[in-house]
Amino acid sequence: MNTDAQQYDDAERDRSSGPGAEGRGRRSRSVRYGTPLAALLLVLLLVSAFVVQPFLIPSSSMTPTLKIGDRVLVNKLAYRFGNDPERGDVVVFDGTGSFVEEGSGENPVSGLLREAGAAVGVLKPLETDYVKRVIGVGGDRVRCCDKRGRIEVNGEPVDEDYLHSGDDPSVVPFDIEVPQGRLWVMGDHRANSSDSRDHLGEPGGGTVPLDRVIGRADWIGWPIGRWGAPVGTGTAGHG
């Protein structure tokens, strides 16, 4: 009988079942399960950064099209290949420099944490991010209002069937020519929306630069009962 081999096997069994073996097992399981989870999170963050980003609706400014708590999927490729936002598109944009003063956002640490949470749709978006509907694009003349109270774009009334029930197209009069490379945007719940009208006297006249547009809100992903494209998307046509 090979006693040396037997003693070696006994020693190996002792080491595998001795003190600390349970801890090693837990660490092994943590590595085994943690690695795929980390890889999945990395993939989600990459997709969110470059392709589609979940966006948690934080306010009622786009009701009834988008409601508080809706999670929309923002198509970040919509305007990447020479395409520009069109009238009627629902867009998510960074309001820094147009709706929010430069340097007035969150501190870098909390902003980074919120950005990571917002990237997977579990936290509210950054304080500087907005979701609104495009009413006018570069070169358009947008004014409020005609004799029937409708907004006009280039002298033609706009049929806004997406407006919140009971809201006027605007109670704030305005008449602006949208500069090239910028957008005039408004919320669908006009009575409860801080939008281009609120920044008329500021640089840019309330318009948003194209390079601040994050993407187009193409799909409501949550809750399940509201799956589908946002109602009214692309319908800001002339009446």
Buried (B, 14 or more C-beta within 10 A) or exposed (E): EEEEEEEEEEEEEEEEEEEEEEEEEEEEEEEEEEEEEEEEEEEBBEBBEEBBBBBBBBBBBBBBBBBEEBBBBBBBEBBEEEEBBBBBBBBBBBBBBBBBEEEEBBEEEEBEEBBBBBBBBEBBBBBBBBBBBBBBBBEBBBBBBBEEEBBBBEEEBBEBEBBBEEBBBBEEEBEBBBBEEBBBBBBBBBBBBBBBBEBBEEEBBBBBBBEBBBBBBBBBBBEEEBEEEBBBBBBBEEE
